[in-house]
Amino acid sequence: MSVAFRRESDDEHKEPEYELPIPVGPNLVTPRGLRLLGEEVARLETVIAATTEEDARKKLQRRLRYFHTRQATAEVQPPRADGSVGIGSRVTYRLNNSDKTITIVGGDEADPALGCVAYFAPLARALMGAEVGESVEYQDREDAIAVLAVETDAETQA
């Protein structure tokens, strides 16, 4: 029989399951970020133990491998002692005549809706190392951001 008339299995048409991509560069986290990674690993292990369906287990195990890797490569960053902006800092700044406050955190704990911005985001990169009273360049505009206040965010240190 010709190969053209052979019935192909449904598995031949499935997309391959790739590992979740690990971001390039160091995995800098706050103490809270490391704790959240550990909690997610424990949660996934519990869910996997209770899951009987094979496809669901495979997807959960894939997520578990991702979070195990992120937990193993995490580098906890202490708060900056010199008062400059760093990971774990709550920063109040003025941009376009509007005052805003963000907390700079690790990539896995970032949630812009809650004001938590990853340290590698363009805004956070512009603010890193700045001190109160400084103006920093942002989006090719010098003095675009005025740093109004910097403090260690107590929640990120827990």
N, C-alpha and C positions, 0 to 999 in steps of 0.2 A: 504494500500500500504506500502511496506517495506521502511524503511528509506534509504536503499541502492539505491533505484531508484528515490528518490526525487531530483528535480532540486534545486541545491544550487544557491543562488543569487551571483552575482559578488562581492557584498560587503563583503561576508564571506571570500574572498581570499585576501582582501587588507591588507597590513601591517598596524598595528595601528600607529597613529600619536602621537609621544611622544613630550613632551616639549623639547626645545633646552636645552642642559645641561649648567648649571651655573657652572663656575669653582669654585673649592674649595678654601677657604681662602679669605682674604680681597680683596676688589676691589679698589686697589690703582690706582689713575689716576692723570694726570697733569690737570691744568686748561683747556688746549685745549681738553683733553680727555673728560672732563665733557661737554664742549661745543659741541663736535662732537656727543656725546650720545644724547643730547637734539635735535640736528639737525636731527639725524636719527629718533628719535621718531616723530618729526613733519613731516618729509617726509613720514614715514609709515602711519601716520594718514591721510594725504592728499591722498595717493594712495588708502588706504582702502575705503575712502569716495567715490572715483571715480570708484571702482571696483564693478561690478555687479555679476560676476560669483562666486558661493558659494565656490568651492574648492580653488580658488585663494584667496578669502577673508580669509578663514580659515588659509592658509599658512602665509599670511601677518599678521593676528592677532597673530599667534604664534610667529613670529619674533618681533612684537610689544610688547608682554608680556615679551620676553627676554630683549629687550632694556629698557623697563620700569623698570624691576628689576635691571638691571645694573646701570641705572641712579639713582634709589632710594638708592642703596647700595654703590655708589661711594664715596670714601674718597679722597678728593683733597689733594695732597702732595705739600707743599711749597718747593721751592728750598733750598738746603742745604746751610747754611750760612758759614760753616767751610771750604768750598772748597773741601770737599770729594765727591765721586761719590754717587749719589742718583737718585731718579726718577725725570726726567726732565733735567738730566745732559747730555751734549755732551762730550763724552770721546774719546780721541785719545790714542791708545795703540799699542804696538808692540807685535806680536805673530808670531813665526816662521820666524823671520827676515822680517816681512811685517808690515808696519804701516797702521792702519785702524781707521776709526772714526765711532762711533755709537751714537745714542741718546737712553737713557733708558726711556721707557714710560710704561703706563698701558697696560694691555692685549688686550683691545678692539681697541687700536690705534696702535698696533704693526704692522709693515710692513717691514720685513727684506730687501726687495728689495730697500726700500728707506733709509735703515740704522736705522730704528726705531725698537728696540728690547725690548720685554716685560721684565719687572723687574724680572719675575720668570724664564726666560730662563737661562740655565746653564752659559753662558758667562756673562750675566748681574749679576747673583748671585755672580759670582767670583769677579766682579769689585766693587760691592756695598761696600761703606765705605772706599774704597782705596783713596789715595791721590797721587798727582803728585810726581813722583820719586819712588814710591813703586813698588815692584814686587809681584804678587799674584799667588797663586796656581791655576792650571786649568788642568783638565783631569789627575789628579794624578801626575802632574809634578810641583815641587816647582819652583818658579821664572819663570813660563811659560809666564806670561803676564807682560809687563812693562808698567806702566801708564805714558804716556807722557804729557797729558794735560787734564784738567777738567774745564768745564765752564757750566754755566746755559744756556740751549738752549732757546733763546728768543721766538721761535715759540711755544714751549710747554707751555709757560706762558700766551699766548694770548687767 
